[in-house]
Every structure is written in C-alpha cells, then in structure tokens.
Amino acid sequence: MESERWATIRRLYEVEHLSERQIAERLHIHRRTVGRALEAIAAPPIRRQAPPRPLKLDPYKEVLARRLADYPELSAVKLLEELRRQGYPGSYTQLQRFIKGIRPPRKDVFLRLETVPGDQAQVDWANCGSIAIGNALRKLSCFVMVLSWSRMMYLEFTLSQTMSDFLTAHVRAFQFFGGIPKKILYENLKTVVLSRVGKDIRFHNTFLDFAGCHLFEPVPCNVRRANEKGIVENGIRYVRSSLLSGYDILDYTSLQRDTVAWRDEVANVRVHGTTHERPSDRWAHEKTLLQRIPDQPYDTTLPRSVKATSQAFIVFERNRYSVPWELGYKALILKASADDLRIFHNHDLVAHHRRSYEKFMTFELPEHRKGLLAKRRGAHAAKLTEAFQALGEPAKTYLQGMLACELHLPYHTAKLMELVARFGKTEVLGAIERALSFRAFGAPYIQNIIQQCRLRRGAPDLPPLALATKPEWGDITIDEHHLDIYDALFEKDNTG
C-alpha cells in the first residue's frame, strides 16, 4: 500500500473519527483495504506478491539462452520453428518477449574512413515538400553532391527526380567542381540500381552509359547502411538547418537564386566541423586531381515516344503543345529538358516549346497552323471569332448580341478584327461598350463610333493596312501597349 493512502486512512480514522465504511466510501476503496491499513500501526502494509505462474516457455529457456549465445543473430521466427519441433506449445508473443529480454542490444561501431583528394564524391536526393508553380503544386527536390575529401558542395533544386533531372544535375555539378571524381557513392536509387540480390547488382543501363562517358565508377551503398554515405547525409542536414530552416519560399526562381548565393557565400566558405578547414580552400587543391570533363557534351534530354492528337498536339505532364498540323496522329519523339521541349519526326526538329510546370495549359505556335486555315473552309472564320473573343468580356457580350440579331458572323468578325488592326484594341473595345449601351450590333456601327470619336478629338483617320502580297501576315498578332504613358510625356513637355 502507498504511504500516502495509508497515512490518509489513519488520519481519517484517528483524527476525524470516521468509521471504516465512511473512509472506504470517501476514498472509493474496499473496506478490507481500510482494515489492513488500520492494522498496520508502524508502517504501511506490504502487499503480498502472488507467486509467478509457470509459463509454457519455462522448460525451453535454457535452450534459448544457449542458442542465442552461440548465434546472436537468430530471429524469433527461426527460434520458434526450432522449439515447435521440440514440442513447444506456447505463443510467438511469449517467445518474442523473452528473447527481447535476454538478447543484448546491438549497436554498430562505425569506422571513420578518409578518402584521398579527387577520389570520391557522394550523391543523394532530399525531399523538400511542395511548391506552387502557377496553378499546379509540384514536389520540390534537392540534388546534393559533395566531394568527400574537400567537402565542397554542389546543390540544386528540381521539380522532379527523373533520370533526365538526375543526369543534368550531375553534369552541372561536374562543371561547378571543374572535373569529375574517380568514384561516386550512391544509395540504392532506382535511377542507379535496377535490382540487387546480395552482391549481385544490376545497374540502370542509361546511367551506366552516362558513367562510361564520364569515366567514373558508380558505387552503391550496402543495403540499410546509410552511414556509408554519411558525408552527403550531413550535407543534406546542413541544407535543411541552414538554408531551408525558417526560409519562406516565395517562388521557384528566387529559390534558385538564393540557393546559389548560400552555396557560394555560406556553405563552401564556412569552417567545416570535421576538417576544420574551409571546403573552398581544400577544393583549390582537390580540383587539380579531378578527371577532365569530356569535350563532347552529353545529351541528358532522354527521348520518349509520343503521339500527336487529332488536333496536332502532344500531351506532356498534363499540358498540350502544338506540332505542325501535318503531323496529326503521327508518332513523334519528345526530348524534355528543365527549360524547354524539343519534338522530332524522322530525326528532324519539328517543334520547340518552352516547358511549363503548370497544368492543363495549351501552347500553340501560329506557324504550326499555317496552311491548315486555307485548306479547311470555315476554319479561318472560327479563328477570327476566337481572336475576337480574346479581346475581353465586352467583345464576348457583343458577339452574343450579333448572334441574337442573326447577323452573318464571319463577315462582321472579319471586319471587326480589321478595325482592331487599323485602330487598335483599346479604341475598338471603347466603341463596343458604347454600342452595347445602344444595343447597336454590327461592324458598321463600331466603325462609325470610332470615326466620330476620332473626328471630335481631331485625330486623323487611318487608312486600312493592305497586305495583298503577303496575306499570311494578317495573322500576326502583336501585344498592344496602353498609350496613356505617351500622353503623360506630352503633358510634361507642355507644362515645362
């Protein structure tokens, strides 16, 4: 019995003169417990321990102890199989609990190894959460390579961990270090090791080609031996604690810029805790011993087969990119780098787009539709209607009004787009808003409103631009800039 409870019972009985029943009710205990406490005058009563019950495992404990002394690595499952053959009727849980109590905890002692300059680097990925790119949320990864002798670090952030990203980061790291180490140590990454059974390792063929071109030996760590690449592991921890801790990632571009500044101004010029020297100082010696980078650059944009859709687009990472209309339904080859996409047909480059990391976007180049508009009747009118609606909400409303008035839409949209080319988007939209207030629908109304407004302010009438010799130039669109800035400049001159 606890001393506190024993003292409380005696105080309630001797001082407050409560009965045993009242004490039991107040303390929510049995009356026999109160009686035992009152019988023990000098000290709390000692609770009698029940004799341990015999276990089904008891006859086998000595056998288990001998087996574990001879073979400490034996698993509980293996020992259970042996005891079952000897007649053990008990449970696996009982056996496992006993083994856990007698097996000494295993703690590996690691041997610290130092490499020679130029001999080794270590590589790994770090998962760093997610980052918003436009309308998409992309996983953020950090590629880290550290020269084992100097501790010189290269790192870059990527939006995926594909083979192309992996090889491109290697090439940039080699360029940063000014050479290539003889060996590079990896964990069992899928981009390096396809399968492994004991010491039988099957490397990824693409990665072996890359290693053969750059003359370094890939060395995978042993399974569950992350300590073997402790240098890069410590480097990743340093990236998390120094660069990323408390860092508010505004956008991907600023992250890349800040990473370069941190690498060059903090990480590689600090005094390293193990070498007690600055990595940049040791690297000045190590880079003279690195292998030379090949003169012929390695193409890390790996080809993949794609098929153009019926509308002559290819789909990549949920975005659509145009190809020449003649290649609809064709099998093509796509090469994607971190910045752009190149599309080939029969080894010829047929399309080049800037890569987008957003989702559900469409990227169409006007030259990919050249000739298709003339071939298909009505396509030109559809494109003009699409371009007219792209002017803004007033244009969309005006288009609906023309449809309700049963006007010949191809004619009027063509005339309205001619007015846009002649007078500019701003004047045409202003005239459209004025025409909507009068419910006046049709290209002649818009042209009349524009000419009246220009006449009132004394602006000259602009003749239509004729491009008879090059009709395809009429499809060229130029982003219009607001002209108020020029008016402000003239007002400044007049006041000065």
C-alpha positions in Angstrom: 0.0 0.0 0.0 1.2 3.5 -0.8 2.4 5.6 2.2 0.1 8.5 1.2 -3.0 6.3 1.2 -2.1 4.6 4.5 -1.5 8.0 6.2 -4.8 9.3 4.9 -6.7 6.3 6.2 -5.2 6.6 9.7 -5.8 10.3 9.9 -9.5 10.0 8.9 -9.9 7.2 11.5 -7.9 8.6 14.4 -8.5 12.4 14.0 -11.8 12.8 12.2 -13.2 9.6 13.8 -14.8 8.3 10.7 -15.8 4.6 10.5 -14.2 2.1 8.2 -17.3 2.2 6.0 -17.2 6.0 5.7 -13.5 6.0 4.9 -14.0 3.4 2.2 -16.8 5.5 0.6 -14.8 8.7 0.7 -11.7 7.2 -0.8 -13.5 4.8 -3.2 -11.7 1.7 -1.9 -12.7 -1.6 -0.3 -13.4 -1.9 3.4 -10.8 -4.7 3.7 -8.2 -2.2 2.4 -9.1 0.2 5.2 -8.9 -2.6 7.8 -5.5 -3.6 6.6 -4.3 0.0 6.8 -5.6 0.4 10.4 -4.0 -2.9 11.5 -0.5 -1.7 10.4 0.3 0.9 13.0 4.1 1.5 12.4 4.3 1.4 8.6 2.1 0.8 5.5 1.2 -2.8 5.0 3.4 -4.7 2.4 1.4 -6.1 -0.5 2.0 -9.8 -0.8 3.2 -10.7 -4.3 1.4 -13.6 -5.9 3.8 -16.4 -6.8 4.6 -16.3 -10.6 2.6 -18.6 -12.7 4.6 -21.2 -14.7 4.9 -20.4 -18.4 4.8 -22.8 -21.3 8.2 -21.5 -22.3 9.9 -22.2 -19.0 11.3 -25.7 -20.0 12.9 -24.2 -23.1 14.5 -21.0 -21.6 18.0 -22.6 -21.1 17.9 -24.0 -24.7 17.1 -20.5 -26.0 19.8 -18.9 -23.9 22.4 -21.3 -25.3 21.2 -20.8 -28.9 21.4 -17.0 -28.6 24.8 -17.2 -27.0 26.1 -19.2 -30.0 24.1 -17.4 -32.7 23.1 -13.9 -31.5 21.6 -13.1 -34.9 18.9 -15.8 -34.8 15.4 -14.3 -35.3 12.5 -15.1 -33.1 10.7 -16.7 -36.1 13.6 -19.1 -36.6 13.8 -20.0 -32.9 10.0 -20.6 -32.8 10.4 -23.1 -35.7 13.1 -25.0 -33.7 11.0 -25.0 -30.5 7.9 -26.2 -32.3 9.9 -29.3 -33.4 10.8 -29.9 -29.8 7.2 -29.7 -28.7 6.8 -26.0 -27.6 3.0 -25.3 -27.3 3.2 -21.7 -26.4 2.7 -18.5 -28.4 5.1 -16.5 -30.5 4.4 -13.3 -28.4 5.6 -15.1 -25.3 8.8 -16.3 -27.0 9.5 -12.8 -28.5 9.1 -11.1 -25.2 11.6 -13.5 -23.5 14.1 -13.1 -26.4 13.9 -9.4 -26.2 14.8 -9.5 -22.5 17.9 -11.7 -22.9 19.3 -10.6 -26.3 21.8 -7.8 -25.8 21.1 -4.6 -27.8 23.2 -4.4 -30.9 24.9 -1.1 -31.6 27.2 -0.9 -34.6 30.5 0.8 -34.3 31.5 2.6 -37.4 35.0 3.1 -38.7 35.7 6.6 -39.9 37.4 6.5 -43.3 39.1 9.4 -45.1 39.4 9.4 -48.9 42.2 10.9 -50.9 41.8 14.1 -52.9 39.9 13.6 -56.2 38.9 10.0 -55.5 35.3 10.1 -54.4 32.1 12.1 -54.3 28.8 11.3 -52.7 25.3 12.0 -54.1 21.7 11.9 -52.8 18.3 13.4 -53.2 16.5 15.3 -50.4 12.7 15.6 -50.5 11.7 19.2 -49.6 7.9 19.3 -49.6 6.0 21.1 -52.4 6.0 24.4 -54.2 3.3 26.2 -56.1 4.0 26.8 -59.8 1.2 28.8 -61.3 -2.0 26.6 -61.0 0.0 23.5 -60.1 1.6 22.1 -56.9 4.9 20.4 -57.7 7.1 18.3 -55.5 10.3 20.0 -54.6 13.6 18.0 -54.5 17.2 19.0 -53.8 20.1 17.2 -55.6 23.3 17.3 -53.5 26.8 16.2 -54.5 29.7 16.6 -52.1 33.4 15.9 -52.8 34.4 13.6 -50.0 37.9 15.0 -49.3 37.3 18.7 -49.5 33.6 18.7 -48.5 32.9 21.1 -51.4 29.2 21.0 -52.0 27.0 21.4 -55.1 23.2 21.5 -54.8 20.3 22.5 -57.0 16.5 22.3 -56.6 14.4 20.4 -59.1 10.7 19.8 -59.6 11.1 16.0 -60.2 13.6 13.2 -59.8 13.5 11.8 -63.3 16.6 10.3 -65.0 17.0 13.4 -67.1 17.0 15.6 -64.0 19.4 13.3 -62.3 21.9 13.3 -65.2 21.6 17.0 -65.8 22.4 17.8 -62.2 25.5 15.6 -62.5 26.7 17.5 -65.5 26.2 20.8 -63.7 28.0 19.5 -60.6 31.0 18.4 -62.7 31.1 21.8 -64.3 30.9 23.5 -60.9 33.7 21.4 -59.5 35.8 21.7 -62.6 36.3 18.0 -63.0 35.0 14.5 -62.2 35.9 12.3 -59.3 37.0 8.7 -59.9 34.1 7.2 -57.8 30.7 8.4 -56.9 28.8 6.8 -54.0 25.0 6.4 -54.1 22.2 4.9 -52.1 20.2 2.3 -54.0 18.3 4.8 -56.1 16.1 3.5 -58.9 17.9 5.7 -61.4 21.2 3.9 -60.5 20.3 0.3 -59.4 17.5 -1.6 -61.0 17.8 -4.7 -58.8 20.1 -6.2 -56.2 20.4 -9.6 -54.6 23.3 -9.7 -52.2 26.4 -8.5 -54.0 24.8 -9.1 -57.4 23.9 -5.6 -58.6 22.1 -4.8 -61.8 22.7 -1.1 -62.8 20.4 1.0 -64.9 21.7 0.9 -68.5 21.2 4.6 -69.2 23.1 5.5 -66.0 25.9 3.1 -66.9 26.2 4.8 -70.4 26.5 8.2 -68.6 29.1 6.9 -66.2 31.1 5.3 -69.0 31.1 8.6 -70.9 32.4 10.5 -67.9 34.8 7.7 -66.7 33.6 7.5 -63.1 32.8 4.3 -61.2 29.3 4.2 -59.6 29.5 2.6 -56.1 26.1 1.8 -54.4 26.0 1.6 -50.6 25.2 -1.7 -48.9 21.6 -2.2 -48.0 20.5 -0.3 -44.9 23.9 1.2 -44.5 23.2 4.9 -44.9 26.3 5.6 -42.7 28.5 4.7 -45.7 27.4 8.0 -47.4 27.5 10.0 -44.2 29.2 12.9 -45.8 26.3 13.7 -48.2 23.8 12.9 -45.4 25.4 15.5 -43.2 25.4 17.9 -46.1 21.7 17.4 -46.6 21.1 18.0 -42.9 23.1 21.2 -43.2 21.0 22.3 -46.1 17.8 21.8 -44.1 19.1 23.5 -41.0 21.0 26.4 -42.6 19.3 27.2 -45.9 15.7 25.9 -45.6 15.1 26.4 -41.8 12.9 29.5 -41.5 13.2 30.2 -45.2 10.0 31.5 -46.8 9.9 30.2 -50.4 8.2 32.9 -52.5 8.8 31.3 -55.9 11.0 28.8 -57.7 13.1 31.4 -59.4 14.0 33.2 -56.2 14.8 29.9 -54.5 17.3 29.0 -57.3 18.9 32.4 -56.9 19.1 32.3 -53.1 20.5 28.7 -53.3 23.4 29.8 -55.4 24.2 32.7 -53.1 24.0 30.4 -50.0 26.2 27.8 -51.6 29.0 30.2 -52.6 28.8 32.7 -49.7 27.9 30.4 -46.8 28.2 26.6 -47.3 31.5 26.4 -49.1 33.4 29.1 -47.2 32.5 28.1 -43.7 35.0 26.2 -41.5 33.9 22.6 -41.7 33.3 20.9 -38.4 35.2 17.7 -39.4 38.1 19.0 -41.4 38.4 22.4 -39.5 39.1 24.0 -42.9 37.0 25.8 -45.4 35.8 23.5 -48.2 36.7 26.1 -50.8 40.3 26.1 -49.6 40.7 22.3 -49.8 38.9 22.2 -53.1 41.5 24.5 -54.6 43.9 21.6 -54.2 41.4 18.8 -55.0 40.2 20.2 -58.3 43.7 19.8 -59.8 43.3 16.0 -59.2 39.8 15.6 -60.7 39.4 13.9 -64.1 38.8 16.1 -67.1 35.3 16.8 -68.3 34.6 15.3 -71.8 34.8 17.8 -74.7 31.7 16.4 -76.3 28.7 17.5 -74.1 26.4 14.6 -73.0 22.7 14.9 -74.1 20.8 14.4 -70.9 17.4 15.0 -72.5 16.3 11.4 -72.9 14.0 10.6 -75.8 10.4 9.3 -75.2 7.8 8.3 -77.7 4.7 10.4 -78.0 1.8 10.5 -80.4 0.2 13.7 -81.8 -3.6 14.1 -81.2 -6.2 14.7 -83.9 -5.7 18.4 -83.4 -1.9 18.2 -83.8 -0.9 18.5 -80.1 1.3 16.3 -77.9 0.4 15.9 -74.3 3.2 16.2 -71.7 2.7 16.4 -67.9 -1.0 17.4 -68.5 -0.1 20.3 -70.8 -0.7 20.4 -74.6 2.0 21.6 -77.0 1.3 22.1 -80.7 3.2 20.5 -83.6 2.7 21.2 -87.3 -0.8 20.3 -88.4 0.5 17.8 -91.0 1.8 15.6 -88.1 -1.6 14.9 -86.5 -1.9 11.3 -85.4 1.9 10.8 -86.1 4.3 9.0 -83.8 7.0 11.5 -82.6 10.0 11.7 -80.3 10.0 14.2 -77.4 13.1 15.4 -75.6 12.3 17.4 -72.4 14.9 19.4 -70.5 14.3 21.5 -67.4 13.6 24.6 -69.6 12.3 23.5 -73.0 10.7 20.8 -75.1 12.0 19.6 -78.5 9.9 17.4 -80.7 11.3 15.4 -83.5 9.9 13.5 -86.5 12.2 11.2 -88.5 15.2 12.8 -86.7 14.1 16.3 -87.8 13.3 19.0 -85.2 9.6 20.0 -85.9 8.6 21.9 -82.8 10.4 23.8 -80.0 8.4 25.0 -76.9 9.3 26.5 -73.5 8.5 23.9 -70.8 5.7 24.8 -68.4 5.4 23.4 -64.9 1.7 24.3 -64.6 -1.1 22.0 -65.5 -3.9 21.9 -68.1 -2.3 24.7 -70.2 -2.2 24.8 -74.1 0.7 26.2 -76.0 0.1 26.7 -79.7 2.5 28.3 -82.2 0.9 30.2 -85.2 3.3 28.7 -87.7 2.0 25.2 -86.9 -1.4 26.1 -88.3 -0.1 27.8 -91.5 -1.8 26.3 -94.5 -4.5 24.5 -92.4 -6.8 27.5 -92.4 -6.7 27.8 -96.1 -7.3 24.1 -96.5 -10.3 23.9 -94.3 -13.3 26.1 -95.1 -14.7 27.8 -92.1 -11.5 27.4 -90.0 -10.3 30.9 -90.8 -13.7 32.3 -89.6 -13.5 30.2 -86.4 -10.0 31.5 -85.7 -11.2 35.1 -86.2 -14.1 34.5 -83.8 -11.7 33.0 -81.3 -9.4 36.0 -81.6 -12.3 38.5 -81.3 -13.5 36.9 -78.1 -10.0 37.0 -76.7 -10.2 40.9 -76.7 -12.2 40.7 -73.5 -15.6 40.4 -71.9 -17.2 43.3 -73.9 -16.3 41.5 -77.1 -17.8 38.2 -75.9 -21.1 40.1 -75.0 -21.1 41.8 -78.4 -20.6 38.5 -80.2 -23.7 37.1 -78.4 -25.6 40.2 -79.4 -24.7 39.7 -83.1 -25.7 36.1 -82.9 -29.1 37.1 -81.4 -29.6 39.6 -84.3 -28.9 36.8 -86.8 -26.0 38.7 -88.4 -23.6 36.9 -90.8 -21.0 36.3 -88.1 -17.9 35.5 -90.3 -18.3 38.8 -92.2 -18.8 41.0 -89.1 -16.0 39.4 -87.0 -13.6 39.8 -90.0 -14.5 43.5 -90.3 -14.2 44.0 -86.6 -10.7 42.4 -86.5 -9.7 44.7 -89.4 -10.8 47.6 -87.2 -8.6 46.2 -84.4 -5.6 46.0 -86.8 -6.4 49.6 -88.0 -7.3 51.5 -84.8 -6.1 49.2 -82.0 -7.7 47.1 -79.3 -8.4 50.0 -76.9 -10.4 52.1 -79.4 -12.4 49.1 -80.7 -13.3 48.0 -77.1 -14.4 51.5 -76.3 -16.6 51.6 -79.3 -18.1 48.2 -78.5 -19.0 49.3 -74.9 -20.7 52.4 -76.4 -22.6 50.3 -79.0 -23.7 47.8 -76.3 -25.4 50.7 -74.4 -27.4 51.5 -77.6 -27.8 47.8 -78.5 -26.3 48.6 -81.9 -24.8 45.4 -83.3 -22.7 45.1 -86.4 -19.3 46.1 -87.7 -20.6 49.3 -89.4 -21.8 50.7 -86.1 -18.4 50.1 -84.5 -16.6 51.8 -87.4 -19.0 54.8 -87.3 -18.5 55.2 -83.5 -14.7 55.1 -83.8 -14.6 57.6 -86.7 -16.9 60.1 -84.8 -14.8 59.8 -81.7 -11.6 60.5 -83.7 -13.2 63.4 -85.5 -14.3 65.0 -82.2 -10.7 64.9 -80.8 -9.1 65.9 -84.1 -7.3 62.6 -84.7 -6.5 61.7 -88.3 -8.4 58.9 -90.0 -6.1 55.8 -90.5 -6.4 54.0 -93.8 -6.7 50.3 -93.7 -3.4 48.3 -94.0 -3.3 46.3 -97.2 -1.0 43.2 -97.3 -2.0 41.8 -100.7 1.4 40.3 -101.5 1.7 38.5 -98.1 -1.8 37.6 -96.8 -0.4 35.3 -94.1 1.0 38.5 -92.4 -2.6 39.3 -91.5 -2.5 36.5 -88.9 0.4 38.1 -87.0 -0.7 39.4 -83.6 1.3 42.0 -81.5 0.6 42.7 -77.8 -0.9 46.2 -77.6 0.5 48.7 -75.1 -1.5 51.4 -73.5 -0.8 54.8 -74.9 -1.5 56.9 -71.8 2.2 56.9 -71.0 2.8 59.0 -74.2 0.1 61.4 -73.3 1.7 61.9 -69.9 5.0 62.7 -71.6 3.4 65.4 -73.9 1.7 67.0 -70.9 5.0 67.1 -69.1 6.6 68.9 -72.0 3.8 71.4 -72.2 4.0 72.3 -68.5 7.8 72.6 -68.6 
